[in-house]
Amino acid sequence: MKIISWNVNGIRAWHKKGYSEWVKHENPDIFCVQETKSHPEQLPAELLNITGYHSYFSSSQVKKGYSGVAIYTKTESERVEYGMGVEEFDQEGRFLAVYFKKIVLINCYFPNGGMGPHRLEYKMKFYETFLNHINKLRKDGYSIIFCGDVNTAHKEIDLARPKENEKNTGFLPEERVWIDKVVDSGYIDTFRHFNSGRVNAYSYWDMKTRARDRNVGWRIDYFFVSDDLISKVKKADILDEVFGSDHCPILLDINI
């Protein structure tokens, strides 16, 4: 099964650039999108219902043109969750889960910790709520795949300028420690599993400074799987040759 995840930084603008044709060419079994910045009723028919896919959307309820996630899947989900059951975190349209028998695929656009201490606090509370949620799913007998824009680089190898960003959100100690907790809880960063020493591998670049031209980037987009699934993963990669957003797509190939 081929799964692609991409923070498209506005799905309507992304579509106008012709990148939905790229999706058709790549032909993933599941396509997860973050930062749609739209509601379903704002989407053209060919994007709302891509031929051959079932589509699910979770949109921000607090303001328009903000946040939002979507999942396109060739196999219809047995069950869909549009949040974690906590209004504080569900109203921004950041979480979408689809169930396939005993596997749950979660597409999540985690909060950015910028814009003041209150948003960093919100991000950390969201992190803890998310980890508690997936741990409960594991206890209920589900295997987990989760992907999306986590908005934190885990290790120094995961960003171009770690020293300069030690006090910046996205690389703060408390943010990185949370990813340590994810790993310690039995979830595996699939890209690092297959590419432990690969350097200069990033999924996000600041557009204002033309950072992509110099590959001054961050790896903040992930596919994690629960440890019972890692033997089924064939490949995990960053598709950094693909443009269209300030993020590039990431890929998971898994036998399920």
N, C-alpha and C positions, 0 to 999 in steps of 0.2 A: 504494500500500500504506500503510495506516494502522497505525502502531506507537505504543503507549502504554507508558510506563515509570512505575512508582510504587513508592516505598518506603512500604509499608503499615503498618510498625511492628507486625507480628504479624498474619498472614493469617487466623488463626482468629477473633480479636476483630474484625477488619475485616469478615469474612464475616458475623458475628453482627449487625453494624450494618446489613447489607443492601446493602453496596457491590458484591457480585458481580452484583446486578441492574443496577447502574450500568454495569458492564462489558458486560453483554448489550445494554444500550441503546446504548452507544457503538459496539459491534460492531467492535473493532479486528481487523485481520488477525493481529497479534501483540500479546500483552500480556506485558510483562516486570515481574516483581515482585521487590523486594528486601526483606530483613529479614522473611522469612516466619516465623522463630522456631518452626519445626516440621519434622517429618519427614512424608513422604507418608502413612505408616500412621496418623498422628494426624488426618488431614483427613477431613471428611465426603465422601461419594461425589460430591455435586454440585459440590464444590470440587476434588476430586482429578481429576475428568473433566468439565470444563465442556462441555456439549453443543456439538458442532461444532469442538472444538479437540483437538489433540494436546498433551499436557502433559509437561514435563520438570522435575525438581527436583534441586537440589543442597543438601544439608543439612549442618549442623555435625556433625562427628564428635567434637568435644572436649567439648561440653556441650549439653544440651537447652535449648530455648527461647531459642536464640541464633542470630543471623545467618541465613543461608539465602537462596537465590534460586530463582525459578521462571520458566519461559517457557511460555506458552500460545500455540499457533500453529495457524492453520487449515490451513496447508500442512505436511505431515509433513517433518521434517528428514531430509536424506540421511545426516547424521552428527551425533553429539552428543558434546561434550567436557564433562566434569564438573570440570575443573580445568586448570591450566597445566602439570601434570607435575612440580610441586615440592611435596612433601608438606607442608612448613612452611606453605605458603599455601593448599593445597587442602583441608586438614582442617577449615577453618572454614566451608566451604560458601559461598564468595563468588563463584565464577566458573562461568558456564554459557555454552557456545557452541553454536549451531546452524548447520549448513551448508546452503546452498541453491545448488547448482552452484558458481559462483565467488565467491559472497558469503558472508561469515561475520558473523552477528549475535551479539554478545557482551553478555550481561547480567551486570553486576558490582556487587557491594556492597563498595566499597573500605573498608579499615579506618579507624576513627577514631583520631586520634593522641593522644587523652586517656589518662588513667589512668597517667601516668608516662612517663619517657623511653624505656623499653623498647618501649612501644606506638608511639611516634612513630618509633622506629628500624624497627620491624616494618612500619609503614605505608610508609615511604620505600623499604624493600627490596621490598615488595609492588609499589609503583609502578614501580620499575625493572624488576622481573621481568615485569610486565604489558606495559610498553612494548616490551621485548625480544621478548616473545611475539607481539604483534601486528605488529611490524616483520618478524619471521620469516615470518608468514603473508603479508604483502605481498610479500616476496621469493619466496614460493612461488606467487605469482600470484593471490592472493585480494584482493578488495575488502572493506573493513571497515566495519561499523557497530557502535559500542559505546555502551551506555547504562548508566545507573544512578546510584547515589548515590556521587559521587566524594569527598565529605566535605572538599572544599576550594572556597572561592570564589576565582575567578581574579583579578579586578581589583577596584578600589575600588567600581566601579559595581555589583558583584555582591553587596554586603551593605550593610545599612542604616547600620552604624556601623564603618567601616573603621579609623579612628584608634584607637578603643577596643579593637580586636581584633588589632592588629599583632603582639602577643606571644602570641596564643592560637592553639592548634591549629585548623586549618581556614582560617587566613589567614597562616600563617607564611611568611616569604620562601622557604624551601626547598620548601615544599609548592606555592607558586605558581609557582616556577621549573620544577617538574616539568610543570605544565600548559603552560608556555612550550615545554618540550621536546616535548611531544605535538604542539603546533601546528607547531613547526619541523620535525617529522618527517613532516608532510603530512596531519594530521588536523584537521578543521574543526569548531569549535564551532558547530553549526547554528543555535542560538538567536541568538547574537551575529551570525552571518552575515546573518540577516534582520532583526535588531533591534539594530543597532549602538549606538544611543544611547538605548535604552529604559531608563528608570530605575524604581526601586521594583518591580522584577520579581524575585520570589523564589520559591523552591520549598520552603523549610524555615523553620519558626518554633519557638522554644522554647515548649513548652506550659506549663511551670511558671510562667513570667512572663506568660502570656497575650499573648505577643508578636504573635500573628497579629491580634489585635484592633487593634493599632497599626501593623501591617505592618512590624515590626522583624525583618526576615528575612535569609536567606542564599540565594543561588542556588548550590546545590551538587549539583544533579541535572542531568545532561547527556545529549544525543545528539551524539556525534562521528561523522563519516563520513570515510573516506579521500578525498583530494581528487579522485580519479577519479569519485566518486559525487555530488559537490555539484551538478552540473548537473541531476541527477535529483531533487533535493529540491524539493518544491513548497512546503512550509511546515514551520516548527518553532515550537512555542509552549509556554507554561506554562499549565496549566489551573488557575489559582489560585482559581477560584470553587468548586472541588470540595474538600469537607472529608472527614474520615474517618481522618486520620493527622496526625502533625506535619509530614509532607511533603504536597505536592500532586502530582498526576500531571503528566507532561510528554508532549508529542506530537511525532511526526515523520511527515510525509506525503511519501512518496518513490515514484517510478516505477521499480519493479524487477520 
